Amino acid sequence: MKKIALILLLLVAFSSCKSSKRIVTTKSKSPKIDTRTTPSAPNPIAEEVLDYAMKFEGVKYKYGGTTKKGMDCSGLIVTSFNSQNIPLPRTTGDLAVTGDWIDLKKVEKGDLLFFATQRNSRKVSHVGIVTEARDGNVEFIHASTSSGVIVSNLAEKYWYFAFVQARRVL
């Protein structure tokens, strides 16, 4: 009798947890960013900032770091722009309100990209500098906690969905 009651109780519990919605999954292609704009003349200051930032490629991630011994994302930005005597705020949150907001379709080399990388949050927590923006392809250099200073592509699923805004400080 106890076994029958237990089985009935389990059946009721499992049947009440069923979802009434039908889930349909589809395979999607990698997202492509539309940047149909005429390319402008390269900004020489942006080129210098990027050249300096690229010197840190491969440097390991270090929270609060600003040297070749270790670098964090906002440290890379501040250090790179300081190399051209352009002072910027040190934190990602403060950087996210510096300069002018721009549409992703109009980003150029040297613009900043901001991301929300914390689960279930749209609060900006990561930043990178655009290294290339042409033909729907946006690449940026940043300090990743897992890989250090690297160049990534905004079309990568993780970065595409984490993207929050772009800003121009030059």
N, CA, C and O atoms as a DFTB+ gen file, in Angstrom:
680 C
 N C O
     1  1       0.822      -1.196       0.000
     2  2       0.000       0.000       0.000
     3  2       0.867       1.261       0.000
     4  3       0.578       2.222      -0.712
     5  1       1.925       1.246       0.802
     6  2       2.822       2.394       0.854
     7  2       3.498       2.615      -0.494
     8  3       3.691       3.754      -0.919
     9  1       3.864       1.507      -1.173
    10  2       4.526       1.616      -2.466
    11  2       3.598       2.238      -3.498
    12  3       4.030       3.063      -4.303
    13  1       2.345       1.856      -3.483
    14  2       1.377       2.391      -4.441
    15  2       1.162       3.882      -4.191
    16  3       1.083       4.667      -5.136
    17  1       1.069       4.272      -2.928
    18  2       0.878       5.682      -2.584
    19  2       2.090       6.501      -3.016
    20  3       1.937       7.611      -3.526
    21  1       3.280       5.969      -2.817
    22  2       4.508       6.655      -3.212
    23  2       4.576       6.823      -4.734
    24  3       4.941       7.886      -5.235
    25  1       4.217       5.757      -5.459
    26  2       4.234       5.818      -6.918
    27  2       3.216       6.851      -7.417
    28  3       3.526       7.635      -8.315
    29  1       2.013       6.860      -6.847
    30  2       1.000       7.842      -7.236
    31  2       1.464       9.266      -6.943
    32  3       1.254      10.172      -7.750
    33  1       2.092       9.458      -5.788
    34  2       2.599      10.780      -5.420
    35  2       3.670      11.247      -6.407
    36  3       3.674      12.409      -6.815
    37  1       4.580      10.343      -6.793
    38  2       5.620      10.674      -7.758
    39  2       5.030      10.989      -9.135
    40  3       5.476      11.927      -9.796
    41  1       4.042      10.222      -9.571
    42  2       3.392      10.477     -10.853
    43  2       2.727      11.851     -10.872
    44  3       2.824      12.573     -11.864
    45  1       2.065      12.209      -9.800
    46  2       1.414      13.513      -9.721
    47  2       2.462      14.631      -9.747
    48  3       2.284      15.639     -10.430
    49  1       3.543      14.445      -9.007
    50  2       4.592      15.468      -8.953
    51  2       5.242      15.672     -10.321
    52  3       5.438      16.810     -10.747
    53  1       5.579      14.583     -11.012
    54  2       6.228      14.698     -12.313
    55  2       5.282      15.241     -13.380
    56  3       5.705      15.999     -14.252
    57  1       4.032      14.867     -13.320
    58  2       3.089      15.341     -14.334
    59  2       2.775      16.821     -14.154
    60  3       2.449      17.498     -15.130
    61  1       2.863      17.336     -12.940
    62  2       2.583      18.752     -12.717
    63  2       3.756      19.639     -13.133
    64  3       3.588      20.854     -13.243
    65  1       4.932      19.069     -13.365
    66  2       6.107      19.850     -13.747
    67  2       6.272      19.984     -15.248
    68  3       7.193      20.656     -15.712
    69  1       5.387      19.349     -16.019
    70  2       5.526      19.429     -17.472
    71  2       5.237      20.825     -17.968
    72  3       4.359      21.515     -17.450
    73  1       5.973      21.228     -18.962
    74  2       5.749      22.522     -19.597
    75  2       4.645      22.372     -20.626
    76  3       4.604      21.385     -21.360
    77  1       3.759      23.339     -20.683
    78  2       2.681      23.287     -21.663
    79  2       3.110      23.908     -22.989
    80  3       2.392      23.795     -23.983
    81  1       4.263      24.559     -23.016
    82  2       4.751      25.182     -24.241
    83  2       5.602      24.193     -25.025
    84  3       6.348      23.394     -24.458
    85  1       5.468      24.271     -26.333
    86  2       6.272      23.438     -27.207
    87  2       7.548      24.195     -27.551
    88  3       7.481      25.351     -27.970
    89  1       8.693      23.575     -27.385
    90  2       9.976      24.215     -27.653
    91  2      10.452      23.811     -29.035
    92  3      10.518      22.627     -29.364
    93  1      10.785      24.815     -29.843
    94  2      11.296      24.565     -31.175
    95  2      12.699      25.157     -31.238
    96  3      12.902      26.336     -30.950
    97  1      13.648      24.337     -31.612
    98  2      15.011      24.835     -31.743
    99  2      15.404      24.800     -33.202
   100  3      15.064      23.870     -33.934
   101  1      16.124      25.823     -33.610
   102  2      16.613      25.879     -34.978
   103  2      18.087      26.211     -34.954
   104  3      18.586      26.870     -34.042
   105  1      18.753      25.752     -35.952
   106  2      20.172      26.039     -36.073
   107  2      20.305      27.387     -36.758
   108  3      19.737      27.606     -37.828
   109  1      21.051      28.287     -36.143
   110  2      21.217      29.606     -36.756
   111  2      22.653      29.808     -37.193
   112  3      23.589      29.222     -36.649
   113  1      22.791      30.655     -38.192
   114  2      24.133      30.981     -38.667
   115  2      24.766      31.982     -37.726
   116  3      24.077      32.638     -36.945
   117  1      26.079      32.095     -37.804
   118  2      26.789      33.087     -37.015
   119  2      26.296      34.471     -37.387
   120  3      26.198      34.785     -38.574
   121  1      25.981      35.312     -36.405
   122  2      25.446      36.632     -36.726
   123  2      26.465      37.491     -37.469
   124  3      27.661      37.441     -37.179
   125  1      25.984      38.275     -38.425
   126  2      26.842      39.187     -39.166
   127  2      26.390      40.606     -38.873
   128  3      25.195      40.900     -38.889
   129  1      27.315      41.455     -38.616
   130  2      27.014      42.837     -38.277
   131  2      27.027      43.668     -39.543
   132  3      27.989      43.631     -40.310
   133  1      25.961      44.417     -39.760
   134  2      25.851      45.243     -40.950
   135  2      26.538      46.579     -40.709
   136  3      26.088      47.372     -39.882
   137  1      27.614      46.826     -41.421
   138  2      28.321      48.102     -41.302
   139  2      28.454      48.725     -42.678
   140  3      29.559      49.032     -43.124
   141  1      27.328      48.910     -43.350
   142  2      27.328      49.475     -44.699
   143  2      27.514      50.984     -44.665
   144  3      26.560      51.741     -44.838
   145  1      28.719      51.401     -44.445
   146  2      29.031      52.825     -44.487
   147  2      30.284      53.004     -45.314
   148  3      31.069      52.072     -45.489
   149  1      30.459      54.180     -45.809
   150  2      31.672      54.431     -46.571
   151  2      32.825      54.594     -45.600
   152  3      32.714      55.353     -44.637
   153  1      33.925      53.902     -45.830
   154  2      35.042      53.988     -44.898
   155  2      35.634      55.392     -44.902
   156  3      35.845      55.994     -45.955
   157  1      35.892      55.892     -43.717
   158  2      36.483      57.222     -43.606
   159  2      38.005      57.094     -43.577
   160  3      38.553      56.000     -43.444
   161  1      38.660      58.224     -43.702
   162  2      40.121      58.227     -43.666
   163  2      40.584      57.762     -42.291
   164  3      39.990      58.136     -41.280
   165  1      41.636      56.952     -42.243
   166  2      42.112      56.458     -40.953
   167  2      42.562      57.604     -40.047
   168  3      43.243      58.534     -40.479
   169  1      42.170      57.510     -38.803
   170  2      42.551      58.505     -37.810
   171  2      43.965      58.159     -37.319
   172  3      44.159      57.086     -36.747
   173  1      44.947      59.028     -37.523
   174  2      46.327      58.701     -37.135
   175  2      46.484      58.495     -35.624
   176  3      47.310      57.690     -35.195
   177  1      45.709      59.207     -34.827
   178  2      45.798      59.017     -33.366
   179  2      45.264      57.638     -32.998
   180  3      45.842      56.946     -32.160
   181  1      44.154      57.240     -33.628
   182  2      43.594      55.907     -33.370
   183  2      44.602      54.824     -33.747
   184  3      44.756      53.833     -33.034
   185  1      45.284      55.023     -34.868
   186  2      46.297      54.056     -35.305
   187  2      47.414      53.933     -34.265
   188  3      47.870      52.827     -33.974
   189  1      47.853      55.059     -33.705
   190  2      48.909      55.051     -32.684
   191  2      48.429      54.353     -31.407
   192  3      49.166      53.576     -30.800
   193  1      47.191      54.637     -31.009
   194  2      46.616      53.997     -29.819
   195  2      46.574      52.483     -30.022
   196  3      46.939      51.720     -29.127
   197  1      46.127      52.056     -31.201
   198  2      46.042      50.620     -31.493
   199  2      47.416      49.971     -31.568
   200  3      47.601      48.857     -31.077
   201  1      48.371      50.645     -32.169
   202  2      49.735      50.104     -32.226
   203  2      50.259      49.857     -30.816
   204  3      50.884      48.831     -30.545
   205  1      49.998      50.804     -29.928
   206  2      50.459      50.654     -28.543
   207  2      49.716      49.505     -27.850
   208  3      50.327      48.706     -27.141
   209  1      48.408      49.428     -28.055
   210  2      47.612      48.361     -27.432
   211  2      48.079      46.986     -27.901
   212  3      48.126      46.038     -27.117
   213  1      48.423      46.884     -29.185
   214  2      48.855      45.586     -29.740
   215  2      50.161      45.095     -29.123
   216  3      50.456      43.902     -29.175
   217  1      50.935      45.989     -28.547
   218  2      52.178      45.586     -27.877
   219  2      51.885      44.704     -26.664
   220  3      52.764      43.988     -26.184
   221  1      50.646      44.757     -26.171
   222  2      50.272      43.974     -24.994
   223  2      49.616      42.644     -25.355
   224  3      49.257      41.869     -24.469
   225  1      49.456      42.376     -26.659
   226  2      48.826      41.121     -27.069
   227  2      49.600      39.943     -26.482
   228  3      50.823      39.867     -26.597
   229  1      48.874      39.036     -25.856
   230  2      49.491      37.868     -25.225
   231  2      49.802      38.051     -23.752
   232  3      50.125      37.077     -23.071
   233  1      49.715      39.279     -23.236
   234  2      49.965      39.535     -21.814
   235  2      48.827      38.913     -21.003
   236  3      47.663      39.013     -21.389
   237  1      49.159      38.276     -19.892
   238  2      48.129      37.617     -19.083
   239  2      47.213      38.640     -18.403
   240  3      47.571      39.801     -18.208
   241  1      46.028      38.163     -18.056
   242  2      45.065      39.018     -17.367
   243  2      45.466      39.168     -15.901
   244  3      45.848      38.200     -15.244
   245  1      45.373      40.392     -15.404
   246  2      45.586      40.650     -13.984
   247  2      44.651      41.785     -13.576
   248  3      44.720      42.882     -14.129
   249  1      43.788      41.519     -12.621
   250  2      42.847      42.537     -12.162
   251  2      43.618      43.762     -11.680
   252  3      44.507      43.647     -10.836
   253  1      43.281      44.925     -12.212
   254  2      43.952      46.169     -11.837
   255  2      45.267      46.394     -12.545
   256  3      45.931      47.402     -12.307
   257  1      45.662      45.465     -13.422
   258  2      46.961      45.557     -14.086
   259  2      47.006      46.566     -15.213
   260  3      46.019      46.786     -15.915
   261  1      48.183      47.183     -15.377
   262  2      48.387      48.157     -16.457
   263  2      49.770      48.008     -17.096
   264  3      50.246      48.924     -17.767
   265  1      50.411      46.861     -16.891
   266  2      51.761      46.664     -17.430
   267  2      51.849      45.319     -18.152
   268  3      50.883      44.559     -18.210
   269  1      53.035      45.048     -18.698
   270  2      53.248      43.765     -19.381
   271  2      53.252      42.585     -18.407
   272  3      53.198      41.432     -18.834
   273  1      53.315      42.860     -17.120
   274  2      53.232      41.789     -16.118
   275  2      51.804      41.295     -15.958
   276  3      51.577      40.187     -15.474
   277  1      50.840      42.117     -16.364
   278  2      49.428      41.758     -16.268
   279  2      48.562      42.964     -16.592
   280  3      48.921      44.101     -16.287
   281  1      47.421      42.706     -17.211
   282  2      46.571      43.787     -17.701
   283  2      45.110      43.403     -17.524
   284  3      44.734      42.253     -17.752
   285  1      44.281      44.372     -17.115
   286  2      42.838      44.136     -17.138
   287  2      42.238      44.951     -18.276
   288  3      42.946      45.730     -18.915
   289  1      40.942      44.784     -18.539
   290  2      40.356      45.394     -19.742
   291  2      40.416      46.918     -19.724
   292  3      40.826      47.526     -20.713
   293  1      40.018      47.542     -18.628
   294  2      40.055      49.009     -18.594
   295  2      41.493      49.511     -18.496
   296  3      41.795      50.608     -18.967
   297  1      42.373      48.731     -17.897
   298  2      43.788      49.098     -17.839
   299  2      44.393      49.170     -19.232
   300  3      45.205      50.051     -19.513
   301  1      44.000      48.245     -20.108
   302  2      44.479      48.254     -21.490
   303  2      44.016      49.523     -22.202
   304  3      44.786      50.140     -22.939
   305  1      42.779      49.907     -21.987
   306  2      42.228      51.098     -22.633
   307  2      42.956      52.352     -22.139
   308  3      43.456      53.147     -22.936
   309  1      43.007      52.513     -20.835
   310  2      43.609      53.707     -20.234
   311  2      45.083      53.826     -20.614
   312  3      45.539      54.908     -20.983
   313  1      45.822      52.742     -20.530
   314  2      47.246      52.742     -20.859
   315  2      47.467      53.090     -22.332
   316  3      48.359      53.871     -22.662
   317  1      46.659      52.513     -23.206
   318  2      46.815      52.748     -24.647
   319  2      46.514      54.196     -25.015
   320  3      47.247      54.800     -25.799
   321  1      45.451      54.756     -24.462
   322  2      45.113      56.146     -24.768
   323  2      46.087      57.116     -24.086
   324  3      46.396      58.171     -24.639
   325  1      46.565      56.763     -22.898
   326  2      47.568      57.611     -22.222
   327  2      48.852      57.714     -23.038
   328  3      49.567      58.712     -22.945
   329  1      49.151      56.687     -23.839
   330  2      50.356      56.728     -24.667
   331  2      50.297      57.885     -25.671
   332  3      51.330      58.313     -26.188
   333  1      49.098      58.386     -25.944
   334  2      48.905      59.527     -26.852
   335  2      48.428      60.761     -26.086
   336  3      47.833      61.674     -26.659
   337  1      48.700      60.768     -24.781
   338  2      48.319      61.889     -23.905
   339  2      46.820      62.175     -23.927
   340  3      46.393      63.329     -23.913
   341  1      46.032      61.104     -23.960
   342  2      44.576      61.226     -23.895
   343  2      44.138      60.576     -22.585
   344  3      44.042      59.351     -22.500
   345  1      43.873      61.393     -21.564
   346  2      43.479      60.829     -20.272
   347  2      42.032      60.328     -20.307
   348  3      41.138      60.999     -20.821
   349  1      41.827      59.140     -19.750
   350  2      40.490      58.552     -19.659
   351  2      40.275      58.036     -18.232
   352  3      41.244      57.773     -17.521
   353  1      39.023      57.889     -17.810
   354  2      38.745      57.320     -16.486
   355  2      39.255      55.881     -16.401
   356  3      39.347      55.194     -17.419
   357  1      39.577      55.433     -15.218
   358  2      40.209      54.117     -15.036
   359  2      39.231      52.948     -15.053
   360  3      39.619      51.843     -15.432
   361  1      37.986      53.152     -14.658
   362  2      37.069      52.005     -14.540
   363  2      36.189      51.852     -15.779
   364  3      35.912      52.822     -16.485
   365  1      35.762      50.632     -16.026
   366  2      34.890      50.350     -17.160
   367  2      33.579      51.122     -17.036
   368  3      33.077      51.650     -18.029
   369  1      33.028      51.191     -15.845
   370  2      31.774      51.927     -15.629
   371  2      31.900      53.394     -15.980
   372  3      31.001      53.966     -16.596
   373  1      33.016      54.015     -15.591
   374  2      33.233      55.430     -15.920
   375  2      33.523      55.613     -17.411
   376  3      33.105      56.608     -18.004
   377  1      34.231      54.667     -18.015
   378  2      34.501      54.735     -19.453
   379  2      33.203      54.651     -20.258
   380  3      33.086      55.250     -21.327
   381  1      32.234      53.905     -19.735
   382  2      30.970      53.672     -20.443
   383  2      30.115      54.925     -20.574
   384  3      29.123      54.916     -21.302
   385  1      30.482      56.010     -19.879
   386  2      29.745      57.270     -19.999
   387  2      30.653      58.387     -20.514
   388  3      30.304      59.565     -20.435
   389  1      31.812      58.012     -21.037
   390  2      32.779      58.970     -21.574
   391  2      32.653      58.999     -23.094
   392  3      32.398      57.967     -23.713
   393  1      32.826      60.149     -23.686
   394  2      32.750      60.264     -25.142
   395  2      31.314      60.265     -25.627
   396  3      30.385      60.532     -24.864
   397  1      31.144      59.963     -26.905
   398  2      29.829      59.994     -27.533
   399  2      29.369      58.602     -27.911
   400  3      30.146      57.798     -28.426
   401  1      28.086      58.318     -27.650
   402  2      27.487      57.057     -28.074
   403  2      27.449      57.037     -29.595
   404  3      27.125      58.046     -30.221
   405  1      27.781      55.893     -30.196
   406  2      27.681      55.757     -31.646
   407  2      26.992      54.454     -31.999
   408  3      27.037      53.481     -31.245
   409  1      26.357      54.453     -33.153
   410  2      25.690      53.258     -33.655
   411  2      26.757      52.237     -34.042
   412  3      27.809      52.599     -34.568
   413  1      26.485      50.978     -33.783
   414  2      27.442      49.916     -34.094
   415  2      27.805      49.910     -35.577
   416  3      28.925      49.545     -35.936
   417  1      26.881      50.305     -36.431
   418  2      27.140      50.327     -37.875
   419  2      28.163      51.391     -38.265
   420  3      28.680      51.381     -39.382
   421  1      28.452      52.307     -37.347
   422  2      29.364      53.414     -37.660
   423  2      30.679      53.350     -36.882
   424  3      31.428      54.327     -36.867
   425  1      30.974      52.216     -36.234
   426  2      32.218      52.138     -35.466
   427  2      33.426      52.190     -36.390
   428  3      33.388      51.740     -37.535
   429  1      34.501      52.758     -35.846
   430  2      35.767      52.870     -36.565
   431  2      36.892      52.431     -35.634
   432  3      36.688      52.234     -34.436
   433  1      38.069      52.284     -36.205
   434  2      39.242      51.960     -35.401
   435  2      39.374      52.974     -34.273
   436  3      39.217      54.177     -34.483
   437  1      39.664      52.477     -33.077
   438  2      39.860      53.357     -31.927
   439  2      38.608      53.576     -31.093
   440  3      38.706      54.088     -29.978
   441  1      37.424      53.200     -31.600
   442  2      36.203      53.337     -30.805
   443  2      36.182      52.265     -29.726
   444  3      36.836      51.229     -29.849
   445  1      35.427      52.524     -28.674
   446  2      35.329      51.580     -27.561
   447  2      34.043      50.769     -27.667
   448  3      32.985      51.308     -27.993
   449  1      34.142      49.469     -27.390
   450  2      32.983      48.587     -27.345
   451  2      32.789      48.142     -25.903
   452  3      33.752      47.788     -25.224
   453  1      31.549      48.161     -25.439
   454  2      31.244      47.787     -24.058
   455  2      30.340      46.565     -24.030
   456  3      29.457      46.396     -24.871
   457  1      30.590      45.717     -23.034
   458  2      29.890      44.443     -22.940
   459  2      29.387      44.211     -21.514
   460  3      29.961      44.706     -20.544
   461  1      28.306      43.447     -21.416
   462  2      27.807      42.977     -20.132
   463  2      28.149      41.489     -20.082
   464  3      27.500      40.677     -20.742
   465  1      29.156      41.137     -19.306
   466  2      29.641      39.756     -19.297
   467  2      29.200      38.971     -18.071
   468  3      29.479      37.777     -17.961
   469  1      28.517      39.635     -17.154
   470  2      28.048      38.920     -15.974
   471  2      26.673      38.329     -16.249
   472  3      25.804      38.994     -16.812
   473  1      26.486      37.097     -15.856
   474  2      25.249      36.365     -16.122
   475  2      24.021      37.129     -15.628
   476  3      24.011      37.675     -14.525
   477  1      23.000      37.153     -16.460
   478  2      21.713      37.783     -16.137
   479  2      21.825      39.260     -15.783
   480  3      21.071      39.758     -14.947
   481  1      22.760      39.960     -16.410
   482  2      22.921      41.385     -16.136
   483  2      23.211      42.118     -17.430
   484  3      23.916      41.596     -18.294
   485  1      22.681      43.312     -17.575
   486  2      22.991      44.159     -18.725
   487  2      23.899      45.314     -18.298
   488  3      24.078      46.278     -19.043
   489  1      24.467      45.210     -17.104
   490  2      25.381      46.240     -16.614
   491  2      26.748      46.047     -17.275
   492  3      27.288      44.941     -17.307
   493  1      27.291      47.138     -17.797
   494  2      28.588      47.100     -18.475
   495  2      29.668      46.625     -17.510
   496  3      29.801      47.142     -16.401
   497  1      30.448      45.617     -17.959
   498  2      31.509      45.079     -17.107
   499  2      32.794      44.771     -17.888
   500  3      33.762      44.270     -17.316
   501  1      32.800      45.069     -19.185
   502  2      33.970      44.748     -20.008
   503  2      34.068      45.754     -21.156
   504  3      33.056      46.257     -21.644
   505  1      35.306      46.039     -21.577
   506  2      35.522      47.021     -22.635
   507  2      36.669      46.583     -23.540
   508  3      37.603      45.913     -23.098
   509  1      36.585      46.971     -24.811
   510  2      37.645      46.693     -25.773
   511  2      37.749      47.842     -26.763
   512  3      36.867      48.700     -26.820
   513  1      38.835      47.861     -27.551
   514  2      39.060      48.902     -28.556
   515  2      38.920      48.277     -29.948
   516  3      39.517      47.237     -30.225
   517  1      38.137      48.907     -30.815
   518  2      37.954      48.425     -32.185
   519  2      39.290      48.496     -32.928
   520  3      39.929      49.547     -32.976
   521  1      39.701      47.367     -33.505
   522  2      40.935      47.315     -34.290
   523  2      40.649      47.283     -35.776
   524  3      41.490      47.677     -36.585
   525  1      39.462      46.814     -36.141
   526  2      39.084      46.695     -37.553
   527  2      37.562      46.763     -37.646
   528  3      36.857      46.124     -36.864
   529  1      37.064      47.534     -38.597
   530  2      35.618      47.623     -38.811
   531  2      35.360      47.810     -40.302
   532  3      35.383      48.929     -40.814
   533  1      35.114      46.697     -40.990
   534  2      34.825      46.787     -42.422
   535  2      34.041      45.556     -42.881
   536  3      34.191      44.461     -42.338
   537  1      33.217      45.764     -43.876
   538  2      32.436      44.678     -44.490
   539  2      31.667      43.840     -43.476
   540  3      31.640      42.614     -43.586
   541  1      31.049      44.473     -42.501
   542  2      30.274      43.738     -41.512
   543  2      31.120      42.973     -40.514
   544  3      30.607      42.112     -39.800
   545  1      32.393      43.271     -40.455
   546  2      33.313      42.565     -39.568
   547  2      33.930      43.563     -38.586
   548  3      34.623      44.496     -38.992
   549  1      33.674      43.360     -37.301
   550  2      34.230      44.243     -36.279
   551  2      35.124      43.420     -35.364
   552  3      34.665      42.478     -34.718
   553  1      36.403      43.780     -35.312
   554  2      37.351      43.126     -34.422
   555  2      37.785      44.114     -33.363
   556  3      37.795      45.323     -33.599
   557  1      38.148      43.600     -32.188
   558  2      38.544      44.473     -31.088
   559  2      39.585      43.786     -30.224
   560  3      39.616      42.560     -30.115
   561  1      40.449      44.608     -29.605
   562  2      41.456      44.091     -28.683
   563  2      40.956      44.359     -27.275
   564  3      40.405      45.421     -26.987
   565  1      41.156      43.385     -26.405
   566  2      40.680      43.500     -25.026
   567  2      41.461      42.534     -24.151
   568  3      42.178      41.666     -24.648
   569  1      41.315      42.695     -22.849
   570  2      41.975      41.796     -21.898
   571  2      40.933      40.835     -21.351
   572  3      40.099      41.207     -20.526
   573  1      40.989      39.609     -21.814
   574  2      40.062      38.557     -21.406
   575  2      40.574      37.893     -20.131
   576  3      41.771      37.638     -19.995
   577  1      39.672      37.619     -19.207
   578  2      40.099      36.979     -17.950
   579  2      40.669      35.583     -18.197
   580  3      41.532      35.122     -17.450
   581  1      40.188      34.911     -19.246
   582  2      40.655      33.551     -19.503
   583  2      41.870      33.479     -20.418
   584  3      42.671      32.552     -20.299
   585  1      42.025      34.443     -21.335
   586  2      43.095      34.349     -22.334
   587  2      44.067      35.516     -22.333
   588  3      45.006      35.527     -23.129
   589  1      43.872      36.492     -21.469
   590  2      44.742      37.654     -21.464
   591  2      44.384      38.612     -22.590
   592  3      43.240      38.637     -23.043
   593  1      45.344      39.392     -23.039
   594  2      45.086      40.395     -24.077
   595  2      45.050      39.700     -25.435
   596  3      46.034      39.115     -25.886
   597  1      43.882      39.783     -26.071
   598  2      43.661      39.114     -27.355
   599  2      42.815      40.000     -28.259
   600  3      42.217      40.980     -27.813
   601  1      42.777      39.637     -29.535
   602  2      41.877      40.276     -30.495
   603  2      40.736      39.297     -30.743
   604  3      40.966      38.124     -31.037
   605  1      39.508      39.787     -30.622
   606  2      38.317      38.965     -30.844
   607  2      37.444      39.596     -31.903
   608  3      37.657      40.741     -32.300
   609  1      36.466      38.844     -32.356
   610  2      35.542      39.301     -33.384
   611  2      34.152      39.451     -32.775
   612  3      33.690      38.565     -32.056
   613  1      33.496      40.551     -33.054
   614  2      32.166      40.803     -32.500
   615  2      31.132      39.808     -33.027
   616  3      30.073      39.646     -32.421
   617  1      31.422      39.146     -34.136
   618  2      30.500      38.151     -34.678
   619  2      30.525      36.848     -33.888
   620  3      29.650      36.001     -34.074
   621  1      31.521      36.669     -33.003
   622  2      31.530      35.480     -32.150
   623  2      30.291      35.543     -31.272
   624  3      29.977      36.594     -30.714
   625  1      29.595      34.439     -31.147
   626  2      28.302      34.396     -30.455
   627  2      28.357      35.036     -29.064
   628  3      27.478      35.820     -28.707
   629  1      29.370      34.710     -28.295
   630  2      29.470      35.240     -26.928
   631  2      29.514      36.760     -26.925
   632  3      28.762      37.405     -26.194
   633  1      30.401      37.339     -27.745
   634  2      30.566      38.794     -27.765
   635  2      29.365      39.483     -28.398
   636  3      28.965      40.562     -27.961
   637  1      28.794      38.871     -29.413
   638  2      27.625      39.451     -30.078
   639  2      26.472      39.646     -29.091
   640  3      25.844      40.705     -29.066
   641  1      26.200      38.635     -28.289
   642  2      25.083      38.722     -27.343
   643  2      25.425      39.521     -26.088
   644  3      24.523      39.997     -25.400
   645  1      26.711      39.676     -25.780
   646  2      27.114      40.450     -24.602
   647  2      27.242      41.940     -24.919
   648  3      27.310      42.758     -24.001
   649  1      27.276      42.302     -26.193
   650  2      27.474      43.696     -26.596
   651  2      26.375      44.597     -26.052
   652  3      25.193      44.259     -26.116
   653  1      26.785      45.771     -25.504
   654  2      25.839      46.738     -24.956
   655  2      25.863      48.044     -25.749
   656  3      24.812      48.539     -26.156
   657  1      27.044      48.601     -25.967
   658  2      27.128      49.893     -26.647
   659  2      28.521      50.147     -27.206
   660  3      29.491      49.477     -26.850
   661  1      28.592      51.146     -28.102
   662  2      29.874      51.613     -28.642
   663  2      29.970      53.111     -28.357
   664  3      28.973      53.832     -28.399
   665  1      31.197      53.565     -28.066
   666  2      31.405      54.992     -27.787
   667  2      32.671      55.466     -28.486
   668  3      33.626      54.708     -28.656
   669  1      32.660      56.721     -28.883
   670  2      33.812      57.343     -29.539
   671  2      34.416      58.368     -28.590
   672  3      33.732      59.280     -28.126
   673  1      35.716      58.208     -28.304
   674  2      36.405      59.146     -27.410
   675  2      37.416      59.991     -28.181
   676  3      37.966      60.944     -27.629
   677  1      37.666      59.665     -29.418
   678  2      38.604      60.442     -30.249
   679  2      37.848      61.386     -31.158
   680  3      38.460      62.122     -31.931
